[in-house]
Amino acid sequence: MIQIEVVYARPERQWSVDLEIDDGTSAEEATEIARNSERLLWVDDLLVVAYAVWGREVPAEYRLKDGDRLELLRSLPVDPMEARRRKAAAQKD
């Protein structure tokens, strides 16, 4: 068994779940385990588009290691570059 942390964030709130899982569990499998944990049951729109471990993107098949911090990545409502362009244009007016 290994210990990992699964985190999910939205602009207004973030969630963290500590899990004890079987060695060799994939990021995708750990996400399903976390999704059914009491802390994440209340997240009604848990839509994962990618995974990261300690800030580095990993495939869904990535086998987690003891102490990993699995980050569940969501889609951004606006591309960050586009948001900066809009902000710069608004400041010119």
Backbone bond lengths (Angstrom), bond angles and torsions (degrees), N, CA, C in turn:
res aa  C-N    CA-C-N  psi(-1)  N-CA   C-N-CA  omega(-1)  CA-C   N-CA-C  phi
1 M - - - 1.465 - - 1.533 108.92 -
2 I 1.334 115.04 145.74 1.458 120.50 177.60 1.528 109.71 -127.58
3 Q 1.314 116.21 158.69 1.463 122.71 178.68 1.524 108.54 -105.87
4 I 1.335 116.85 130.48 1.461 121.39 175.36 1.521 108.98 -136.10
5 E 1.314 115.21 166.97 1.463 121.85 173.17 1.523 106.55 -120.73
6 V 1.322 117.08 135.66 1.457 122.59 176.30 1.523 106.96 -114.89
7 V 1.344 116.19 128.62 1.459 120.32 -178.79 1.521 110.42 -125.55
8 Y 1.314 114.94 145.79 1.464 123.10 177.11 1.516 106.91 -141.94
9 A 1.323 116.56 137.23 1.466 119.09 -176.84 1.523 111.54 -136.84
10 R 1.307 113.74 146.10 1.457 123.41 168.77 1.515 105.94 -124.71
11 P 1.314 118.82 167.05 1.472 119.17 -176.87 1.532 114.05 -55.73
12 E 1.309 116.64 -34.01 1.463 119.39 -174.60 1.534 114.10 -96.04
13 R 1.328 117.28 -12.29 1.466 118.37 -175.70 1.520 111.03 -163.30
14 Q 1.316 116.76 154.58 1.454 121.18 175.36 1.522 109.60 -133.79
15 W 1.331 114.80 154.89 1.451 121.97 -179.67 1.511 109.08 -126.76
16 S 1.318 115.95 149.13 1.455 121.99 178.05 1.525 107.98 -141.01
17 V 1.323 115.36 134.90 1.458 121.20 -179.44 1.526 108.20 -132.09
18 D 1.323 116.68 125.52 1.461 121.43 173.50 1.520 107.71 -90.51
19 L 1.330 115.71 130.20 1.460 120.49 -178.05 1.520 111.16 -127.33
20 E 1.309 115.16 148.99 1.446 122.06 168.74 1.524 105.53 -112.38
21 I 1.336 115.86 115.01 1.458 121.20 -173.47 1.523 110.36 -127.62
22 D 1.308 115.79 167.27 1.470 120.95 177.66 1.520 110.05 -68.10
23 D 1.304 115.74 142.74 1.463 121.32 173.98 1.528 107.94 -60.23
24 G 1.330 117.62 134.06 1.456 121.28 -179.30 1.516 114.17 95.01
25 T 1.324 118.05 2.25 1.462 121.51 177.71 1.523 109.05 -68.97
26 S 1.340 116.84 137.08 1.467 121.20 -179.80 1.530 110.73 -82.37
27 A 1.317 115.40 165.21 1.473 121.15 177.68 1.522 110.16 -59.56
28 E 1.321 116.23 -41.86 1.456 120.54 179.86 1.533 111.74 -64.81
29 E 1.316 116.90 -43.20 1.468 120.97 178.65 1.525 111.34 -64.99
30 A 1.322 116.72 -41.37 1.468 120.73 178.60 1.523 110.87 -64.41
31 T 1.325 116.43 -33.94 1.469 120.38 177.55 1.522 110.54 -62.66
32 E 1.322 116.44 -42.76 1.470 119.92 178.70 1.522 111.26 -65.23
33 I 1.320 117.22 -38.86 1.468 120.62 177.16 1.522 109.33 -63.76
34 A 1.331 116.86 -45.20 1.470 121.16 -179.64 1.525 111.15 -65.23
35 R 1.326 115.95 -39.75 1.474 120.99 -178.86 1.530 111.11 -58.54
36 N 1.313 116.36 -31.07 1.469 120.98 -179.63 1.527 113.32 -91.82
37 S 1.327 116.95 2.09 1.458 119.62 176.90 1.526 109.42 -77.26
38 E 1.301 115.63 155.50 1.459 120.62 -176.36 1.531 112.45 -58.11
39 R 1.325 117.55 -37.92 1.466 120.83 -177.73 1.522 113.08 -65.61
40 L 1.330 118.12 -34.01 1.465 120.10 -177.61 1.521 113.79 -98.71
41 L 1.320 117.99 -6.03 1.461 119.57 177.40 1.525 111.76 -59.36
42 W 1.304 117.19 -27.51 1.465 122.10 -176.85 1.524 112.81 -82.02
43 V 1.325 118.05 -9.33 1.460 120.98 177.97 1.520 107.52 -83.67
44 D 1.333 116.05 104.62 1.451 119.97 -173.19 1.527 114.08 -80.58
45 D 1.311 118.21 -15.37 1.467 119.48 -178.76 1.524 111.51 -127.17
46 L 1.317 115.71 48.50 1.461 120.97 179.58 1.526 108.10 -73.40
47 L 1.333 115.31 91.32 1.449 121.35 -178.87 1.517 107.99 -112.61
48 V 1.310 116.56 107.79 1.461 122.08 -176.55 1.518 108.95 -97.55
49 V 1.334 116.71 126.00 1.462 120.47 178.25 1.525 111.77 -106.73
50 A 1.330 117.37 -18.21 1.460 121.65 179.12 1.520 109.02 -162.05
51 Y 1.328 115.52 170.97 1.464 122.27 -179.46 1.516 109.10 -126.94
52 A 1.327 116.00 151.02 1.460 121.32 173.50 1.523 107.88 -141.36
53 V 1.321 115.47 149.34 1.461 121.76 173.39 1.512 106.38 -121.42
54 W 1.314 115.14 118.06 1.465 122.19 -177.10 1.533 111.28 51.98
55 G 1.350 116.62 42.07 1.456 121.42 174.85 1.519 116.02 85.66
56 R 1.306 117.82 -3.10 1.466 121.59 178.45 1.523 109.67 -107.67
57 E 1.331 115.53 126.07 1.455 119.45 -178.71 1.527 110.77 -63.99
58 V 1.338 114.57 137.60 1.463 121.64 179.41 1.526 108.36 -131.75
59 P 1.343 117.50 155.50 1.466 119.71 176.48 1.529 111.18 -72.91
60 A 1.306 116.14 162.18 1.470 121.50 179.21 1.520 111.73 -58.91
61 E 1.329 117.68 -27.02 1.463 122.19 -177.42 1.530 112.58 -84.09
62 Y 1.321 117.98 -3.58 1.464 121.71 -177.97 1.523 109.88 -54.86
63 R 1.319 117.26 129.24 1.462 122.65 179.15 1.525 108.96 -87.16
64 L 1.303 116.20 118.55 1.464 121.71 -175.89 1.521 111.63 -70.88
65 K 1.313 113.92 150.57 1.462 121.41 179.27 1.530 109.49 -116.47
66 D 1.314 115.75 159.83 1.461 120.70 179.39 1.530 110.12 -55.89
67 G 1.335 116.32 129.47 1.451 121.66 178.00 1.520 114.82 89.59
68 D 1.339 118.30 -1.62 1.462 120.60 179.79 1.530 111.08 -65.37
69 R 1.321 114.21 149.81 1.472 122.34 173.81 1.520 105.94 -114.60
70 L 1.322 116.78 103.07 1.455 123.40 -178.25 1.513 109.60 -86.06
71 E 1.319 116.72 119.80 1.459 122.33 179.98 1.522 108.77 -103.87
72 L 1.321 116.40 124.25 1.453 122.13 178.54 1.520 107.16 -90.29
73 L 1.323 116.23 115.24 1.456 120.93 -174.54 1.523 110.45 -94.75
74 R 1.306 115.80 137.56 1.462 121.82 179.30 1.515 108.42 -111.21
75 S 1.322 117.05 164.86 1.452 119.49 176.86 1.526 108.97 -74.81
76 L 1.309 115.62 147.21 1.461 120.46 178.48 1.519 108.95 -88.09
77 P 1.345 118.22 141.57 1.464 120.08 -178.72 1.529 112.21 -66.02
78 V 1.333 117.30 -30.35 1.458 122.27 179.55 1.522 108.01 -139.40
79 D 1.314 116.41 139.40 1.458 121.08 175.53 1.528 109.00 -59.06
80 P 1.338 119.09 131.39 1.471 121.19 -177.98 1.529 113.93 -55.22
81 M 1.319 117.11 -37.82 1.469 119.62 178.22 1.520 110.88 -65.77
82 E 1.319 117.01 -41.22 1.460 120.83 178.54 1.526 110.71 -65.15
83 A 1.323 117.09 -38.80 1.469 120.85 177.85 1.526 110.51 -61.89
84 R 1.326 117.99 -40.83 1.470 121.23 178.06 1.520 111.10 -65.62
85 R 1.340 116.90 -40.61 1.473 120.17 177.68 1.520 110.89 -61.13
86 R 1.316 116.60 -45.20 1.475 120.52 179.55 1.520 111.40 -62.00
87 K 1.327 115.70 -42.27 1.468 120.11 179.87 1.523 110.24 -64.08
88 A 1.314 117.69 -43.91 1.460 121.68 179.70 1.537 110.58 -63.78
89 A 1.323 116.31 -41.14 1.473 119.86 179.49 1.522 110.04 -65.75
90 A 1.314 117.64 -39.60 1.465 120.65 179.62 1.516 111.73 -65.92
91 Q 1.320 117.07 -34.50 1.473 120.69 179.98 1.524 112.15 -71.64
92 K 1.346 117.31 -25.62 1.470 121.07 178.42 1.511 111.40 -71.57
93 D 1.307 117.27 -31.29 1.487 122.06 -177.27 1.494 112.24 -71.19
